[in-house]
Amino acid sequence: MRRLLLFLLFIIVSITANAQLFLSGGITLTDIDTRISNSSVTLQHSRNTSFTIAPAVGYMFPGTRCGVGVVTAYGRANSEEAVGKAFTNAYDVSLFFRYVYALFPKITLYADLKFPIGYSHTKAKVGTTVQTINDVSKTSLMGVRLVPGLSYKFTDHILFTTEIGLMSANFVHTKKTTFNDGVVTENNDFTLGANNRAIASFCFVYLF
């Protein structure tokens, strides 16, 4: 029994020593200020700000070109107009399988097959004096994405990666429920090429 446990421990240590565990992720910030005016009079003014943080962890199987991983994301969006404000919190988890199809001394080409599951909740405050925040809507999504990527090796531990949204294939099912009238809207989105769910992204990766 002891020999079997030592043998299993040896296998685990050997696999771990040769494994390529990696950490990555990205942060996105946006601020859009829109003004519509006539001469010197502002007719309409709105501002939309948002941020997203999306850490990821993955594992490349030793001796192969295959890997697995997971991305978790949190986003916050605020929109402000004369009639009031709206706040959206979004959460997303995406499992992915990675296949490396081309290896060069510094550059690696790969493709990720992702299975995202997401949820967002929007609340609003109407007017400047009304302090009550009302639930507006909730949205859920799930889908499949195939996104090619490229990584550039700076050192043995640091990589720069980018995903090419223009070459992606996406199928996403969304369901939105509006609270004030109970309307449920469902949408199936199939896209070859870039869309708002698979734009180009850039990040740094640390290999253990």
N, C-alpha and C positions, 0 to 999 in steps of 0.2 A: 504493500500500500504506500509506504513512504517513497519507494522508488518511482511508483506511478505519479505521485504528487510532484516529486522533483523533476520528472520528465515533462509533465504538463507545465510546470513553472518555467522550465528551460525553453519550451516552445513559445510561451507567452512573452518572455523576455526577448527572445530572438525576433519575434514578429514586431514587437514594440520598438526594438532598436533599429529595425530597417524600415519602419513605417514612415510615411510622410504625412504627419498631422499638420494642418495649416489653419491659421486664423486670418480672417479678412473682414471687410465691411466698409460701409460708406456713410457719409453724412451729407444731406442735401438741404440747402437753405434757399428760399425764394421770397422775394418782396416785389409785388407789382402794384404800382400806384397809378390809377387812371383818372384823368380829369377831362371832362367835356365842357368846353366854354364857348361863349359867344362874345366876341370883343373882350371886355374886361370882366364879364360876369361868368362865374362858374355855374353851369347848369347841372352837372352831375359829378360826384366825386366818390370813388370807391378805392379800397385798398385790400389786397389779398396777400397774406403772409403764410408761410408754411415751413416746416422742417421735418425731416425724416432721418432716423438713425437705424441702420440695418447691419448688425454684426452677424458674422457667419463663421462656422467651423466645419472643417471637412477632413476626410481621411482618404489617402491614396493607398490602395492595396499594394504591398510590396511585390515586385516582380511582374506587375501588370500595368496596363494603361487605364485602369478603371478606378473610380473613387465614388464616395458618397458624402453627403453633407446636409446641413440644414441652415437656413437663413431665417432669422427672426427680425421683424421690423416694427417700429412704432412711428407714427406720424401725427402731427398736429397742424391743423389749418384753421386760420381765422380770416373771416371776410367782414369788412365794415363798410356800410353805406349809410345814407341819410336816414333810411327807415329803420335801421337797427344793425345788430351784429349776429354773426353765426360762428359756431365753433364746432370743429369736427375732430374726433379722435379716431385713429385707424390703427388696427393691429393686423399683422400678417405673419404667417409661418409658411415656409416653403422648403420641402424636402427636394434634394436634387441628386441625380446620378451623373457622373462626369466620365467622359471618354476622351482620351488624348489620341488624336488621329495623325499628328505630325510632330516630330521632335527635331529641333535644330540646336546648335550649341548654346544660343541665348534665347531663342524664341520657341514657344510651345503653342500649338493650335489644339483647341479642345472644343467640345460641345457639351452643354448641360441640358439635361431633361428635367424640368422642374414641375412640381405639383403644388401650386400655391393654394392656401386657404386664408381668407381674410374677412375682417369684420370692421365696420365703421359706424359711428354713432354721431349724429349731428344735433346740436341744440342751438336755440336762437333766443335773442333778447330784442324785442320790438320797441322802437322809440328810445329816447334818451332819458326819460324819467321813469319808465317801467323797469323795475328791477327783477321781475319774475323771468326765469329762464325756462323756456318751454322745449320739450322734446319735439323735434321736427321729423327726423327720419332715421332709419337704420338700414345698412346695406351689408350683405354678405356676398362673398365671391369664392369660387373654386374653379380650377382649370388645369390646363397642361400647357407648358411652354417649352419650346426647343430653341435654345439660343447658343450660337457659336461664340467662342471667345478666344482671346490671345493673351499670352503672358510673356513678359520680358524679364529675364533673370539679371538682377543687379549683382547680387552676391549669392552665396549658397543658402542664405536664409531669407532674403528679401526679394520679392517679385512685384512687378507692376502688371496689373491685369486690366483688360477692357472687354466688355461684352458688346457685340455688334448687333444692335437692335434692327438695323436695316435688313438683316438676313434671317430674322426670327420667324418662327411659326407659333401661333398662339390660339388657343381655344379657352375662353373664359365665360363662365356662367355667373351672372349677377342677379341678385334679388333685392329690390328696394321696397321698403314699407314706409309709407307716409302716415304719420300718426294722426294728423288733424282730420283726415277724411277716410283713413283706413285703406287707401289704395295700395295695391301690391303690383309692382312692375318687375317683370323678369326679362332678362336679355341674354341671348347667346351670341357671343362675339368670336368669330373666326377670322384671323388675319394672317396673311403671309407678308412679312415685312414689318416695318416699324409701326408701332402705335403707342398710345400713351401708357401702356403697361409694360413695354419692353423697349425703352429707349436705350441709347448707348450709355454705359456706365464705366467709371474708372475707379480703381482702388489699389491699395498696396496689400500684399499678402506676406505673412511671416510663416516660414516653414520651421518646424521643430526638428 
